[in-house]
Amino acid sequence: MCGIGGLFSTRPIDSVPVKESLTRMRTALDHRGPDGCGIQIFDHAALVHTRLAIIDVEGGQQPLHSPSGKTCIIFNGEIYNYGELRARLPDYPFRTRSDTEVIVALYETEGVEGWRRLRGMFAFALWDVLAGKGFLARDPLGIKPLFYREENGMLFFASEAKGILAHGGEKAIDLSALHRLLNFRYITGEDSLFSGISQLAPGKILRWDVGGSSQSLLAPLAEGGPTSLAEALQTAVQRHLVADVPVGCFLSGGIDSALVARLAVPHTALTSYTLKVGDDPLEASNAAATASWLGIPNHCRPFALDDPIAAHQTMVYHLETPKVNALQGMMLAEFTVGHVKVALSGLGSDELFYGYNAHQIMWLMQQATRLLPVNTNRFVASALDGMLAKKIAWSEPERALAMLAAAPDWARVYGVLRNVWDAPHLRRIVYGERLLDTNPPDCFDWLQARFPAGADAAQSMAEFELENKLVNDLLWQEDRMSMRVGLETRVPFLDWDLVRHARALSRSELMPYGQKKHALRRYARSVLSSDILRRRKSGFQMDIVTASQTLLKPVFDEYLSEERIACHRLFNGNFVRAVRARPPGKGLRWHVFLLYLMAQTHIFLETFHAG
C-alpha cells in the first residue's frame, strides 16, 4: 500500500522544474508511504512513489524497473495471488519477491491483457520506455483511488487530488459535484470536488502516448473459481492474509467482521480493534465477547476527541471531501496503527449480500406495488400529503410519502430512500446565492440515467450501490482514513472471485422473501456462535443529532457561524438557524447530516483555498 503520482507529457520534460514539482507531490503523499520514497524522470514521463512496506519489505522499493529496463512501474495496493502468478512465469528473471514485479512481468509477457489475471486491490502507473507510452490502471471494484488531470499536453496523476494540486493549476471547487454530494452524501461518478480533476473509473486502463489518451476496460478473467459460498469466503480471507508483517482486524459486534476474523484465526496470530461507538449501546462489549469466543486479543478505544475542530480540519484535508461517517474510521485507524500495519475489514458484505434495511424496504415497496394499482399509491400519497402538518422541510413522513408516490419508479424510490432531496423549492430553502446561481443539473436525472433497469428493485439497488456508493463513499473513506496514518486496510468481502460468485446468485437466493443476508447467515451458522448470530445489526455509527449538541457542537458553532455563511454564500442561513434551533430528535437526522456536510464544505474551501 503506497502513494503514487507523476505525469506523462507529449513534450520532452525539463528535469529541473519537474523534479521540484515531484518533490512537492511526494510531500503531499508522504502519509500514504512512511517507509520510503523514490522519483524517476524519463524524457516524456516522471514517476514518484511513497512506500508502505508490507510485502518484500527489504526488496520492494519503487519506482521498480523491469530486469530488461524496458518498463518502470509505481504501484499502490496488494496483489494477493502474486505467488500463483509468479509460478505461471517460470522463465521470467524476477529480481525481487514483491507483488509489484508481477505486474511488470505480466505486461512484458502478455501485454495489458495479462493484468486481467490480477486479484487484489490496485492502482498503478506503468511507463513503457521503449514504446514511449504510459498506462494508468485501477482495480475493477475501485478499492484503490487514482485521480488525473489533462492540460497543455500533459497528464498529471496521483493517489489523491492533493498530489496533482502540488503541481499548481486551478483549485476551484466544482459546484455541480458539490450539489450531488449534498444529495448523495458522497462524490458521484468519476468526479472530484476540484474542477478539472477526475477519477479513473474502476476497472479501467488509461493509455497515454504522444497522440493523447484513451481508455479501455480491464475485465478480470473468469477462470475457474470457487464452487460454493463457503469456499469463496474461505479463499478470500486466506488470500488477504498474505503479508510479511503482522495482520489485525477491525471488530464490531456484528457478523461481518466476526466472520472475517473467524476465517482468519486458523491461519495467523490475529488481534482485533474496536471503537466504542455505535447505534447499539452494547457494540463494544459485543465485540469483546466475539474476540473472547475466538480466543484473540481485543483492543478498544473510546469515541472521544481532544480538539474537535482540529480533528475535522485534518479529516477533511485527507478526505478531500465532506463525509458524514468518516470520523469514526479516522479514530479507529489512528488507534489500530499503533499495533499493526495491516487490518482486515468487514466492508462490502452488506452490498454483496443485501444486508441493509434499504434492501428490505425496496423489496417491500415492490411487493406492495404488485398488490395495489400505481394510481392508488399516488392518490393515497397525495391525500396524506395534504393532511401532513409540515413543521420543517423534508420531514421523515414527507419522505415516506414521496417514496410511495414514486413507486414503481425504482430509481426515484431508491433516491428518496437514500436521502436524495433535489427539488426547486428545497434548493431555495437550503442553498445560498452561489449554488442557486449555478443551477446544477437535477440529481434525480443523474440517478435515472445510471440506475440499473431490472425487474427486481432490490437487485437494481444492490448493483447501483456496488458500483457507486461502495466506491465513492465507503471505500473512499476507508482508504483515506487508514492511509492518513500509514495503515493498510484490506476488504476480503471484495475479493473478485467472491464478488463474482455472489453476483451470480439471484436476489431470491441471497435475500428470499426479504430476509436480509439470508445466504451469508446460512453459512455463518456453521462457523459462528448462536450468540453472535442473534445480535441486531450495528456498526461504528454515531448518533448524529446528539453529537451535534455535544461532540460536534464546536465544529457547528465555528463553521456554521453567520460570518462563514455570509463569506462563502453557498448555504441559506435561515435553514441553518431553523434546524439548530429545534429540539433534538430522530426526525432531524437528515437535516443535521446536511448541516454537518455544510460545515465540512466550509472547512474544505478554507483548507484548499478552493472558493
C-alpha positions in Angstrom: 0.0 0.0 0.0 1.5 3.3 -1.1 1.1 6.7 -2.7 1.8 7.1 -6.4 1.9 10.2 -8.6 3.6 11.7 -11.7 3.0 12.9 -15.2 3.1 11.8 -18.8 4.0 14.5 -21.4 3.8 14.9 -25.2 6.8 17.3 -24.9 10.2 16.5 -23.6 10.4 17.1 -19.9 12.7 19.7 -18.3 14.0 17.7 -15.4 14.9 20.5 -13.0 11.4 22.1 -12.5 9.7 18.7 -12.8 11.9 17.3 -10.0 10.9 20.2 -7.8 7.3 19.6 -8.7 7.6 15.8 -8.0 9.2 16.6 -4.6 6.1 18.7 -3.7 3.9 15.8 -4.9 5.9 13.3 -2.7 5.5 15.6 0.3 1.7 15.7 -0.3 1.6 11.9 -0.4 4.1 11.1 2.3 1.4 9.9 4.8 0.5 7.1 2.4 4.0 5.7 2.4 6.1 6.4 5.5 8.6 3.6 4.8 10.4 5.0 1.8 10.1 7.1 -1.4 11.6 7.3 -4.9 11.5 9.5 -8.0 12.3 8.6 -11.6 12.3 11.0 -14.6 12.2 10.0 -18.3 12.1 12.1 -21.4 8.3 12.0 -21.5 7.3 10.7 -18.1 8.0 11.3 -14.4 7.1 9.0 -11.5 7.0 9.4 -7.8 6.3 6.8 -5.1 5.9 6.8 -1.3 6.0 3.3 0.2 4.2 1.5 2.9 6.2 -1.8 3.1 4.0 -4.9 3.5 5.4 -7.5 1.1 9.1 -7.9 0.4 9.9 -5.3 3.0 13.6 -5.1 2.0 13.5 -5.6 -1.7 10.3 -3.9 -2.9 11.4 -0.3 -3.4 9.8 1.7 -6.1 9.8 3.0 -8.8 10.6 -0.5 -9.9 12.3 -1.2 -13.3 11.9 -4.5 -15.1 15.2 -6.6 -15.4 15.4 -5.6 -19.1 14.9 -1.9 -18.3 12.1 -1.7 -20.8 9.4 -0.7 -18.3 9.1 1.1 -15.0 6.2 1.0 -12.5 4.8 2.7 -9.4 2.1 0.7 -7.6 -0.4 1.2 -4.8 -2.2 -1.8 -3.3 -1.6 -5.5 -3.0 -1.8 -8.4 -5.5 -2.9 -11.3 -3.3 -2.4 -14.0 -6.0 1.1 -12.8 -6.9 2.6 -16.2 -5.8 0.4 -18.1 -8.2 1.2 -15.6 -11.0 5.0 -15.9 -10.4 4.6 -19.7 -10.8 2.9 -19.1 -14.2 6.1 -17.3 -15.4 9.0 -19.7 -14.6 11.2 -18.1 -17.3 10.8 -14.5 -16.2 14.0 -13.2 -14.4 12.4 -11.9 -11.2 14.8 -9.8 -9.1 12.5 -9.2 -6.1 9.9 -11.1 -4.0 7.4 -8.3 -4.4 3.9 -8.4 -5.8 4.7 -5.2 -7.8 7.2 -7.0 -10.1 4.4 -9.5 -11.1 2.5 -6.6 -12.8 5.6 -5.7 -14.9 6.2 -9.4 -15.7 2.6 -9.8 -17.0 2.9 -6.7 -19.1 6.2 -7.8 -20.7 5.0 -11.4 -21.4 1.3 -10.9 -22.2 0.7 -7.1 -22.6 -2.1 -5.3 -20.8 -4.3 -8.4 -21.2 -2.1 -10.1 -18.6 -3.4 -7.7 -16.0 -6.8 -9.4 -16.2 -5.2 -12.2 -14.1 -4.6 -9.8 -11.1 -6.5 -10.5 -8.0 -6.3 -7.7 -5.4 -6.7 -4.0 -4.9 -4.6 -1.8 -7.0 -3.9 1.5 -8.8 -0.7 1.8 -10.7 1.2 3.8 -13.4 3.5 2.0 -15.8 5.8 3.6 -18.3 6.9 1.7 -21.4 10.4 3.2 -22.0 10.9 1.7 -25.5 7.4 2.4 -26.8 7.2 5.8 -25.2 3.7 5.2 -23.8 2.2 5.2 -20.3 -0.6 3.3 -18.6 -2.8 4.0 -15.6 -4.9 1.2 -14.2 -7.4 0.8 -11.4 -8.8 -2.4 -9.8 -12.3 -3.5 -11.0 -14.1 -2.6 -7.7 -12.4 0.7 -7.2 -10.8 -0.2 -3.9 -7.7 1.9 -4.5 -8.1 5.6 -5.7 -6.5 7.2 -8.7 -7.0 10.8 -9.9 -5.9 12.6 -13.0 -5.9 16.0 -14.8 -5.1 16.6 -18.5 -3.9 20.0 -19.5 -1.5 21.5 -22.1 -0.3 18.2 -23.5 0.4 16.7 -20.1 -1.4 14.1 -17.9 -0.9 14.6 -14.2 -2.0 11.7 -11.9 -1.9 10.8 -8.2 -3.4 8.6 -5.5 -5.0 11.8 -4.1 -6.1 15.0 -5.7 -3.7 17.0 -3.5 -0.8 15.3 -5.3 -2.0 16.9 -8.6 -2.6 20.2 -6.9 1.1 20.1 -5.8 2.0 20.8 -9.5 0.0 24.0 -9.4 -3.0 24.8 -11.5 -6.6 25.5 -10.7 -8.1 24.7 -7.3 -11.6 25.9 -7.9 -14.5 23.9 -6.3 -16.8 22.1 -8.8 -20.2 23.3 -7.6 -22.2 20.7 -9.6 -20.2 18.0 -7.9 -20.9 19.6 -4.6 -24.6 19.7 -5.3 -24.6 16.0 -6.0 -22.5 15.4 -2.9 -25.1 17.2 -0.7 -27.8 14.9 -2.1 -26.0 11.6 -2.2 -23.6 12.3 0.7 -20.6 11.2 -1.5 -18.8 12.3 -4.6 -20.6 10.8 -7.6 -19.3 9.0 -10.7 -15.7 10.0 -11.7 -15.9 13.4 -10.1 -13.7 15.1 -7.5 -14.6 18.3 -5.8 -11.9 20.1 -7.8 -12.7 21.4 -11.2 -10.7 19.6 -13.9 -9.6 16.7 -11.7 -11.3 13.3 -12.3 -11.1 9.8 -11.0 -10.1 6.9 -13.2 -13.2 4.7 -13.2 -12.9 1.3 -11.5 -11.7 -1.4 -13.8 -10.4 1.0 -16.4 -7.0 1.3 -18.1 -5.9 4.8 -19.4 -3.3 4.6 -22.2 -1.2 7.7 -22.9 1.2 8.4 -25.8 2.1 11.4 -27.9 -1.3 11.3 -29.6 -3.1 11.8 -26.3 -5.1 9.5 -24.0 -7.7 6.7 -24.5 -9.4 4.4 -22.0 -10.4 0.7 -22.1 -12.0 -1.8 -19.8 -9.9 -4.1 -17.6 -12.1 -7.1 -17.3 -10.8 -9.8 -14.9 -10.5 -13.3 -16.4 -13.3 -15.6 -15.2 -11.1 -18.7 -14.9 -12.5 -21.5 -12.7 -13.2 -20.0 -9.3 -14.9 -21.3 -6.1 -17.8 -23.7 -6.4 -19.6 -22.7 -3.2 -20.0 -19.7 -1.0 -18.1 -21.4 1.8 -15.1 -22.0 -0.5 -15.3 -18.4 -1.9 -15.3 -16.9 1.6 -12.5 -19.1 2.9 -10.3 -18.4 -0.1 -10.9 -14.7 0.0 -9.9 -14.4 3.7 -6.8 -16.6 3.2 -5.7 -14.5 0.2 -6.0 -11.3 2.3 -3.6 -12.6 4.9 -0.6 -12.5 2.5 1.9 -10.2 4.2 5.4 -10.0 5.6 4.1 -8.1 8.6 1.5 -8.9 11.3 -2.2 -8.6 10.4 -5.0 -7.4 12.6 -8.7 -6.9 12.1 -11.4 -4.3 12.8 -14.1 -5.9 15.0 -17.6 -4.6 15.6 -20.3 -6.6 17.4 -21.9 -7.9 14.2 -21.4 -10.9 12.0 -19.4 -9.5 9.1 -16.2 -8.6 11.0 -16.7 -11.7 13.2 -16.9 -13.9 10.1 -13.7 -12.4 8.7 -11.9 -12.9 12.0 -13.2 -16.5 12.4 -11.9 -17.5 9.0 -8.5 -15.8 9.6 -7.8 -17.2 13.1 -6.6 -20.7 11.9 -4.0 -19.1 9.6 -2.5 -16.2 11.6 -2.0 -14.7 15.1 -4.8 -12.2 14.8 -5.5 -9.2 17.1 -8.7 -7.1 16.9 -9.5 -3.4 17.3 -12.8 -1.8 18.3 -14.1 1.7 18.6 -16.6 2.3 21.4 -19.3 3.9 19.4 -22.4 2.5 17.6 -26.1 2.6 17.2 -26.2 -0.4 19.6 -25.0 0.7 23.1 -23.6 -2.8 23.6 -21.4 -2.6 20.4 -18.0 -2.6 22.3 -19.0 -5.3 24.8 -20.4 -7.4 22.0 -17.1 -7.1 20.1 -15.1 -8.0 23.2 -17.4 -11.1 23.6 -16.7 -12.1 20.0 -13.0 -11.7 20.5 -13.1 -13.8 23.6 -15.1 -16.5 21.8 -12.5 -16.5 19.0 -9.6 -16.6 21.5 -8.0 -13.4 20.2 -7.0 -10.1 21.9 -9.3 -7.2 21.6 -8.2 -3.6 22.0 -10.9 -0.9 22.4 -10.7 2.9 22.1 -13.4 5.3 23.4 -15.1 7.7 21.0 -13.7 11.0 22.1 -11.8 14.0 20.7 -9.5 16.4 22.5 -9.9 19.1 19.8 -13.0 18.5 17.5 -12.2 21.5 15.2 -8.5 20.4 14.6 -9.7 16.8 14.1 -12.2 17.9 11.4 -9.6 20.1 9.7 -7.3 17.1 9.5 -10.1 14.8 8.4 -11.3 17.0 5.5 -7.8 17.6 4.3 -7.2 13.9 3.9 -10.6 13.1 2.6 -10.7 16.0 0.1 -14.4 16.0 0.5 -17.0 16.3 3.3 -18.2 12.9 4.8 -20.8 12.1 7.4 -19.4 8.9 8.9 -15.6 9.2 8.4 -14.7 10.5 11.9 -15.1 7.0 13.4 -12.9 5.5 10.8 -10.2 8.1 11.4 -10.2 7.3 15.2 -10.2 3.6 14.7 -7.3 3.7 12.2 -5.3 6.0 14.4 -5.7 3.6 17.2 -5.0 0.4 15.2 -1.8 1.6 13.6 -0.2 1.8 17.0 -0.3 -2.0 17.0 -0.2 -3.3 13.3 0.3 -2.1 9.8 -2.4 -4.2 8.2 -6.1 -4.6 9.3 -8.9 -6.7 7.8 -12.3 -5.0 7.5 -15.8 -6.4 7.0 -16.7 -3.7 4.5 -18.6 -4.8 1.4 -20.7 -7.6 2.9 -23.9 -5.6 3.1 -23.6 -4.6 -0.6 -23.0 -8.1 -1.8 -25.4 -10.0 0.5 -28.3 -7.5 0.8 -27.6 -6.5 4.4 -29.2 -3.0 4.6 -32.7 -2.1 5.8 -32.9 -0.3 2.5 -32.7 -3.5 0.6 -35.6 -4.8 2.6 -37.6 -1.6 2.1 -37.1 -1.7 -1.7 -38.3 -5.3 -1.7 -41.4 -4.5 0.5 -42.2 -1.5 -1.7 -42.2 -3.7 -4.8 -44.4 -6.3 -3.2 -46.9 -3.5 -2.2 -46.9 -2.1 -5.7 -47.7 -5.5 -7.2 -50.8 -5.6 -5.0 -52.0 -2.1 -5.5 -52.5 -0.2 -8.7 -50.0 2.6 -9.3 -52.7 5.3 -9.3 -53.8 4.1 -5.9 -50.3 4.7 -4.5 -50.2 8.2 -5.9 -53.8 9.0 -4.7 -53.1 7.8 -1.2 -49.7 9.7 -1.1 -51.3 12.9 -2.4 -54.2 12.7 0.1 -51.9 12.0 3.1 -49.5 14.8 2.0 -52.4 17.3 2.1 -53.1 16.3 5.7 -49.5 16.4 6.8 -48.6 19.3 9.1 -45.2 20.4 7.6 -43.4 22.0 10.5 -39.9 21.5 8.9 -38.8 20.9 5.3 -38.4 17.3 4.1 -39.5 15.6 7.3 -39.5 11.8 7.6 -43.2 11.4 6.9 -42.9 13.7 3.8 -40.0 11.5 2.5 -42.1 8.3 3.1 -45.0 9.8 1.1 -42.6 10.8 -1.7 -41.4 7.2 -1.9 -45.0 5.9 -2.0 -45.9 8.3 -4.8 -42.9 7.5 -6.9 -43.4 3.7 -7.0 -42.8 1.9 -9.3 -40.1 4.3 -10.5 -37.5 2.4 -8.6 -34.7 4.9 -9.3 -36.6 7.7 -7.7 -37.9 5.5 -4.8 -34.3 4.5 -4.2 -33.1 8.1 -4.3 -35.6 9.3 -1.8 -34.8 6.3 0.4 -31.1 7.2 0.3 -31.8 10.9 1.1 -31.7 12.4 -2.3 -33.8 15.6 -1.9 -33.3 17.7 -5.0 -36.3 19.9 -5.9 -36.6 23.6 -6.7 -38.4 24.5 -3.5 -35.9 22.7 -1.4 -33.0 24.3 -3.2 -34.4 27.7 -2.2 -34.7 26.6 1.4 -31.2 25.0 1.7 -28.9 26.9 -0.7 -27.3 30.4 -0.8 -26.9 32.5 -3.8 -23.7 30.9 -5.2 -25.3 27.4 -5.5 -28.6 28.9 -6.7 -26.9 30.9 -9.4 -25.0 27.8 -10.6 -28.4 26.0 -11.1 -26.7 22.5 -11.3 -28.5 19.6 -13.1 -31.2 17.7 -11.3 -29.8 14.8 -9.1 -32.8 12.6 -9.9 -32.0 12.9 -13.6 -28.4 11.9 -12.9 -29.7 8.9 -10.9 -32.2 7.9 -13.6 -29.5 7.7 -16.2 -27.4 5.3 -14.1 -29.8 3.2 -12.0 -29.9 -0.3 -13.4 -33.0 -1.2 -15.3 -34.4 -4.5 -14.0 -37.5 -6.4 -12.8 -36.2 -6.6 -9.2 -36.0 -3.3 -7.3 -33.7 -4.6 -4.5 -31.3 -6.1 -7.0 -31.1 -2.9 -9.0 -30.3 -1.1 -5.8 -27.6 -3.6 -4.9 -26.0 -3.3 -8.4 -26.1 0.5 -8.2 -24.5 0.7 -4.7 -21.8 -1.8 -5.6 -20.7 0.4 -8.4 -21.3 3.8 -6.9 -21.9 4.2 -3.1 -19.4 1.5 -2.2 -16.7 3.0 -4.3 -17.1 6.7 -3.6 -18.5 6.6 -0.1 -17.3 3.6 1.9 -14.1 2.6 0.2 -13.1 6.2 -0.3 -13.2 7.0 3.4 -11.7 3.6 4.4 -8.7 4.3 2.2 -8.2 7.9 3.2 -8.7 7.5 6.9 -6.4 4.5 7.1 -3.7 5.7 4.7 -3.6 9.0 6.6 -1.6 7.2 9.3 0.1 4.6 7.1 -2.4 1.7 7.9 -3.3 -0.8 5.1 -7.0 -1.8 5.3 -8.0 -4.9 3.4 -11.5 -5.9 2.4 -11.9 -9.7 1.9 -15.6 -9.5 1.0 -14.5 -7.6 -2.1 -12.2 -10.4 -3.3 -13.0 -10.5 -7.0 -13.8 -14.2 -7.1 -16.1 -13.9 -4.1 -17.8 -11.0 -5.7 -18.2 -12.9 -9.0 -19.7 -15.9 -7.1 -22.1 -13.8 -5.1 -23.3 -11.8 -8.1 -24.1 -15.0 -10.0 -26.7 -15.8 -7.3 -30.2 -14.3 -7.7 -31.7 -11.8 -5.3 -34.2 -14.5 -4.3 -31.2 -16.8 -3.3 -29.4 -14.0 -1.4 -32.5 -12.4 0.2 -35.5 -14.7 -0.2 -38.8 -13.1 1.0 -37.0 -10.0 2.1 -34.7 -11.9 4.6 -31.6 -9.7 4.8 -28.3 -11.5 4.4 -30.0 -14.9 4.2 -27.3 -16.7 2.2 -24.4 -15.3 4.3 -26.2 -16.0 7.6 -26.9 -19.6 6.5 -23.2 -20.1 6.0 -22.3 -18.2 9.2 -24.4 -20.6 11.2 -21.8 -23.3 10.6 -18.8 -21.2 11.9 -20.2 -18.6 14.3 -21.8 -18.9 17.7 -25.6 -18.5 18.1 -25.0 -15.6 20.4 -23.2 -13.6 17.6 -25.9 -14.5 15.1 -28.7 -13.3 17.4 -27.3 -9.8 17.7 -29.1 -7.0 15.8 -27.2 -5.2 13.0 -24.9 -2.4 14.2 -21.7 -0.7 13.2 -19.4 2.1 14.1 -22.2 4.7 13.7 -22.7 7.8 15.8 -26.0 9.4 16.8 -25.6 12.5 14.7 -28.4 14.5 16.3 -27.0 14.0 19.8 -23.4 14.5 18.6 -24.4 17.9 17.0 -25.3 19.1 20.5 -22.1 17.6 22.2 -19.0 16.3 20.5 -19.6 18.2 17.2 -21.0 21.4 18.6 -17.7 23.3 18.4 -17.4 22.4 14.7 -21.0 23.5 14.0 -20.5 26.7 16.0 -17.3 27.6 14.2 -18.0 26.6 10.6 -21.8 27.4 10.5 -21.4 30.8 12.0 -23.2 33.8 10.5 -19.8 35.1 9.3 -18.8 31.9 7.5 -22.2 31.5 5.9 -22.1 35.1 4.6 -18.5 34.8 3.4 -18.9 31.6 1.4 -22.5 32.3 0.2 -23.2 28.6 -0.5 -25.9 27.9 2.0 -29.1 29.6 3.4 -28.5 30.9 6.9 -32.2 30.7 7.7 -32.2 26.9 7.1 -29.1 26.5 9.4 -30.6 28.6 12.1 -34.0 26.9 11.9 -32.5 23.4 12.2 -30.2 24.3 15.1 -33.0 26.0 17.0 -35.2 22.9 17.0 -35.0 20.4 20.0 -33.0 17.3 19.1 -34.9 14.3 17.8 -34.6 11.4 15.4 -36.7 13.2 12.9 -33.9 15.7 12.4 -31.3 13.2 11.2 -31.4 14.3 7.5 -31.3 18.0 8.5 -28.3 17.6 10.9 -26.4 15.4 8.4 -26.9 18.2 5.9 -25.6 20.8 8.3 -22.6 18.5 9.0 -21.8 18.4 5.3 -22.2 22.2 5.1 -19.7 22.8 7.9 -17.2 20.5 6.3 -17.7 22.2 3.0 -16.6 25.4 4.6 -13.5 23.6 6.0 -12.8 22.2 2.6 -12.9 25.7 1.0 -10.6 27.2 3.6 -8.2 24.2 3.6 -7.7 24.1 -0.2 -8.4 27.8 -0.9 -10.9 26.4 -3.4 -13.5 29.1 -3.0 
